[in-house]
Amino acid sequence: EPQYTASMDTTQDIASPNYPSEYDNLYDCVSLITADIGYIIRLDFSDFELESYSMWTSCRYDYLEIRDGDNVNSFLLGNYCGTTSPGTIESSGNALYIKFHTDSSITRTGYYATFTAVKSTSFSLVNSEGEASDTLLSGLLLVAVNNAVNAGTVCDD
């Protein structure tokens, strides 16, 4: 299981086996990309060609499964096949789980993507002194976005 660590300073790549030549049949591989806490992962696909599917099979043969987290039970962001690229994917946390599966027939060139870590935009409630708080002041909402305090009104029911 290949493991990668995303960094803000470096763009790294991930590709299907043998890329840009065709990948092998009967292949299963799980890759995990992680970043430091406080960062998300931006994954940019520049090439994508897997075995096509019919409208009746929906990516059953060869596919790339991407999940928002560090395991098979994490939220499914997408199951991709054919020539429709996933484009740019951003995790909500500091991990992406990627599974590449091929069946026993038909191979293509696969995929190529780059990834990097991006500072996460964090939100938290703060009190009138700008300190973290879980109490909402009546009529006023103070929110810290990347440690800068912003104020807004709250409607009462």
N, C-alpha and C positions, 0 to 999 in steps of 0.2 A: 504494500500500500504506500505509494509515493506521498510524502508530506512536504508541503512548501510553506515558507513563511514570507508573507507579503511585507514589503517595506515601503515607506514614503520616498526613500531616496533612490530606489532602484525599480525599474520595470523589468519583470521577469516574464518568461513564457511557459506555456503548457500546450502540448500537442498530442494528437493521437500517435500511437506507435507507428514507426516507419515514415511519418509525415516528412516530406510531401509525397512519398510513394504510398501505395495502398496499404491499409491496415490488414491484419490477419483475420481469418475466420476464428470462431469459437474463442473469443477473448472477453474477459471480464476484468476490469481494473477500477479500483476506487482510489481517488486522490482527495486529499484534504488540504485546503489552503487556509492558513490562519494568519491573524495579525495580532498585534498587541491590543490589550484592552483599551478602549477609547478610539479605536480605528475600525473602519469598515473596509471591505474589499471591493475594488472595481475590476471587473473581468470584461475585457474587450475582445470579441471575436472578429478576426479579419478574414478568415477562410473557414468554410463549413460545407462539407459534402459527405453525407452518409447515405447508406442504402435508402432509396425512396420507399414510400409506403402507399398503400391504397387507402381510400377513405374508410375502409372496413377494418383496417388493422391498427391504426393509430400508434405508430412507432413501436411495434412489437419486435421487429427484426434486429436492426442495429440502431442504437440510440445513445444519446448523452443525457443523463439525468442530473439536474442541478438542484441542490437543496440548500436552504438558508439556515445553516447551522453546521454542527460537526458530526452528524450521524444520519443513518438511514431513516430515522423517525423525524428528522427536522422538516420544516415546512417545504413542500415541493414548489420550487420556482418555475420549473418547466421540464418537459421531457421532449427532446429535440431529435429530429431525423430529417432525411431528405436534404434539400439545399436551402431551407429557410434558416438563416443564421439567427442565433439567439441575440446577436447585437451586443449591446452593453448591459451587463448585469451588475447590480450592486447589492451586497449583503446588507442586512439590517443590523447585524452584529459583527463579531470578529472572526467568523468562519464560513467557509463554503465547502459543501460535500459534493463531489463530482464522481459519478459512476459512468463508465464507458462500457457498453455491452455490444458484442457482435454475435451473429448467429453463424450457421454452417455454410452459408452461400452468399455470394455477391459482396464485393468489397469496393471501397472508394478511397479517396485520398484522406478523408477524415476531417480533422479540425485543427486550427491554430488560433491561440488567443494569448493576449498579454494580460498581466494583472499587476496591481499596485495597491498599497494601503492608502486610505484617505481618512483624514481626521473626521471623526464622527461629530455630527451636530447633536449636542446633548441639551435636553430641556429639564429644568427642575423648578419647583416652586420655591420662592424665597420670601422672607419676611421684609418689613419695611427698612430694615438695616442691611438688606442684601445677603442675609444668612439663610442657608438651606432650611426649609420648613415644610411640614406636611399639613399646615393649617392655612385655609384660604381666608383672607381678610374680606369682610363683607363689602361688596361693591367694587373691589379692586383686585386685580390679578397681577402679581409680580412674577415674572418668569425670567430665569437666568438661561440665556442661550450662549453657550461657549463662554460662560462666566461674565457676560455683560447683562446687566439687569434692564429689562424692558417692562413697562407698565401698560395695563389695559383694563377696561371695565368689564365687570361680570354682571350679567342680567339676573335679577332675582325672579324666581317663579311665583 
